[in-house]
Amino acid sequence: MQHPTLYEIIKAFQQAGIEGAVRALGLARRTVVQRLATASADDLKTAYQRLLWDQQRAMQELEYRVRQLDAERGRLQHENAGLRAKLREVRDRPPRRGRRAPPGRQAADDPAAVLYVSPQAPLEVIEAAFRALAKQYHPDRGGSTVQMQRLNLAREQLLHRNGRPRAQM
């Protein structure tokens, strides 16, 4: 078995104490203590300088990795903000002519289609459909104000058609 260097002994001693160094190096305790006691001041100084250099290098590597992760987090936050803005833009964009509107985006002249109810639906069904869609599209829950305005207008028009007077503002 090859004898460990003074650097290896000091490193093991620094990490786990004398007992840990004995176990890690597979030497007798007396051998470890004797190597440390008989080492010259220059040898100890060189070994400690090497340990300090290793620690500094490890710290620099950790700092570099932290900077990389911070930059990645910033990039992802910026990308996320851009994607959210794009999503809002696409969600609020009116449908193109000649294409079928996506769900919840029907023409404003058909309030029954906006609420997914029949034009002759009873008041309770209209209210229930409105509440369900309002929960989904309310601005406080990630929906858009444009969709909420469409829902409110469609509800008001359907209720007025079915005999309920419009609310006074």
Backbone torsions as a table, in degrees:
resi	resn	phi	psi	omega
1	MET	NA	135.1	-178.3
2	GLN	-77.3	139.8	-179.7
3	HIS	-74.9	136.2	179.0
4	PRO	-70.7	150.6	178.6
5	THR	-75.3	165.7	177.9
6	LEU	-61.2	-38.0	177.7
7	TYR	-59.0	-45.8	-179.7
8	GLU	-64.1	-38.5	179.1
9	ILE	-65.7	-46.7	-178.5
10	ILE	-65.3	-39.6	179.7
11	LYS	-63.2	-46.2	178.9
12	ALA	-64.8	-39.8	179.1
13	PHE	-64.2	-42.6	-179.2
14	GLN	-65.7	-37.2	-177.2
15	GLN	-77.0	-38.4	-170.8
16	ALA	-134.5	10.0	-179.4
17	GLY	78.9	-176.1	-175.4
18	ILE	-67.2	-40.5	-178.7
19	GLU	-68.2	-39.0	177.8
20	GLY	-65.6	-38.4	178.2
21	ALA	-65.2	-40.0	179.1
22	VAL	-62.1	-46.6	179.8
23	ARG	-66.3	-45.3	-175.1
24	ALA	-66.0	-36.2	-176.0
25	LEU	-93.0	-14.6	179.2
26	GLY	71.5	28.7	179.4
27	LEU	-110.2	165.7	174.1
28	ALA	-74.7	150.6	-179.4
29	ARG	-58.9	-40.2	-179.1
30	ARG	-61.3	-36.8	-179.8
31	THR	-66.4	-42.8	-179.9
32	VAL	-64.1	-48.2	-179.5
33	VAL	-62.5	-41.8	-179.3
34	GLN	-63.9	-42.2	178.6
35	ARG	-61.9	-41.7	179.3
36	LEU	-68.3	-38.5	-176.9
37	ALA	-72.8	-31.9	-175.5
38	THR	-94.6	-1.5	-179.0
39	ALA	-72.3	144.6	179.6
40	SER	-75.7	161.3	-179.4
41	ALA	-61.4	-38.7	179.6
42	ASP	-66.2	-39.6	178.4
43	ASP	-64.4	-42.6	177.8
44	LEU	-63.7	-43.3	-179.6
45	LYS	-61.8	-43.8	179.6
46	THR	-63.7	-43.2	180.0
47	ALA	-64.5	-43.4	178.6
48	TYR	-66.7	-38.0	176.9
49	GLN	-62.3	-39.7	178.2
50	ARG	-65.6	-40.1	176.5
51	LEU	-61.9	-45.1	178.6
52	LEU	-61.9	-41.9	179.2
53	TRP	-63.1	-41.8	177.8
54	ASP	-61.5	-42.9	180.0
55	GLN	-65.6	-41.5	178.7
56	GLN	-62.9	-42.5	178.7
57	ARG	-63.5	-40.9	177.8
58	ALA	-64.4	-40.3	177.5
59	MET	-64.7	-41.4	178.6
60	GLN	-63.0	-40.9	178.1
61	GLU	-64.2	-40.6	177.5
62	LEU	-65.6	-43.1	178.9
63	GLU	-63.1	-40.9	178.7
64	TYR	-62.5	-42.6	180.0
65	ARG	-66.0	-38.8	177.4
66	VAL	-63.3	-42.9	177.5
67	ARG	-62.4	-40.3	177.4
68	GLN	-62.1	-44.1	-179.9
69	LEU	-66.5	-38.6	176.6
70	ASP	-63.2	-42.7	178.5
71	ALA	-64.3	-41.2	178.6
72	GLU	-64.4	-42.3	178.0
73	ARG	-61.9	-44.2	178.3
74	GLY	-62.0	-41.6	178.8
75	ARG	-63.6	-42.7	179.7
76	LEU	-67.1	-37.8	177.1
77	GLN	-64.6	-42.2	178.7
78	HIS	-63.7	-43.9	178.9
79	GLU	-64.3	-40.0	179.2
80	ASN	-63.6	-42.7	178.8
81	ALA	-62.9	-40.8	177.9
82	GLY	-64.2	-40.7	179.3
83	LEU	-67.4	-38.0	177.5
84	ARG	-64.6	-42.0	178.3
85	ALA	-63.6	-42.1	178.8
86	LYS	-62.8	-41.6	179.0
87	LEU	-62.4	-44.7	177.9
88	ARG	-61.6	-41.7	179.7
89	GLU	-62.1	-46.1	-178.8
90	VAL	-67.9	-40.5	-178.1
91	ARG	-65.8	-36.9	-176.6
92	ASP	-89.3	-7.2	-178.3
93	ARG	-70.5	134.0	177.2
94	PRO	-68.2	152.3	-178.6
95	PRO	-67.8	151.0	178.1
96	ARG	-75.2	152.9	178.3
97	ARG	-67.8	144.7	176.5
98	GLY	84.5	-6.2	178.4
99	ARG	-114.2	152.7	178.2
100	ARG	-74.7	134.3	-179.1
101	ALA	-71.7	143.9	176.3
102	PRO	-66.6	163.3	-177.8
103	PRO	-54.3	137.5	178.8
104	GLY	81.9	1.3	-176.0
105	ARG	-121.8	29.7	-177.6
106	GLN	-70.0	167.8	-178.3
107	ALA	-60.6	147.2	-176.4
108	ALA	-67.8	-20.4	-179.0
109	ASP	-78.6	-4.2	178.1
110	ASP	-121.6	81.4	-176.5
111	PRO	-65.2	-27.4	179.3
112	ALA	-65.5	-38.4	179.3
113	ALA	-68.6	-33.3	179.3
114	VAL	-64.7	-38.9	-179.4
115	LEU	-92.2	-0.6	179.8
116	TYR	60.8	41.8	176.0
117	VAL	-128.0	166.8	176.3
118	SER	-79.8	154.3	-179.1
119	PRO	-61.1	-24.3	-178.9
120	GLN	-99.9	18.1	-176.5
121	ALA	-64.3	144.8	177.4
122	PRO	-68.5	163.2	-176.8
123	LEU	-57.8	-39.0	-178.3
124	GLU	-63.6	-40.3	180.0
125	VAL	-67.4	-41.5	179.0
126	ILE	-61.8	-46.6	-179.9
127	GLU	-62.8	-42.7	-179.6
128	ALA	-64.4	-41.9	178.8
129	ALA	-65.3	-41.3	179.3
130	PHE	-62.1	-46.1	-178.6
131	ARG	-62.0	-41.9	-179.5
132	ALA	-64.0	-44.6	179.9
133	LEU	-71.9	-33.7	178.6
134	ALA	-64.3	-37.5	176.3
135	LYS	-61.8	-37.6	-176.9
136	GLN	-76.7	-39.6	-171.3
137	TYR	-107.4	8.1	-179.2
138	HIS	-66.2	139.2	-178.1
139	PRO	-60.2	-30.0	178.3
140	ASP	-70.7	-15.1	179.4
141	ARG	-111.9	22.3	175.8
142	GLY	95.2	1.2	177.6
143	GLY	-83.0	-174.5	-179.3
144	SER	-113.1	154.7	179.0
145	THR	-68.4	-31.8	-179.9
146	VAL	-63.1	-46.9	179.7
147	GLN	-65.6	-37.5	179.2
148	MET	-66.2	-38.2	177.2
149	GLN	-64.1	-40.2	177.6
150	ARG	-62.2	-42.5	179.4
151	LEU	-63.7	-45.6	179.8
152	ASN	-61.3	-44.2	-179.7
153	LEU	-64.2	-44.2	-179.8
154	ALA	-63.1	-42.6	179.3
155	ARG	-62.2	-46.5	-179.3
156	GLU	-61.3	-43.7	-179.6
157	GLN	-64.6	-43.1	-179.8
158	LEU	-66.8	-40.7	179.3
159	LEU	-66.5	-37.5	178.6
160	HIS	-66.9	-39.6	177.9
161	ARG	-61.7	-35.3	-176.0
162	ASN	-90.7	15.8	171.6
163	GLY	100.1	0.3	179.4
164	ARG	-93.0	130.6	-178.5
165	PRO	-68.4	151.7	179.0
166	ARG	-68.9	148.1	179.8
167	ALA	-71.2	141.2	179.6
168	GLN	-85.9	130.9	-179.6
169	MET	-92.9	NA	NA
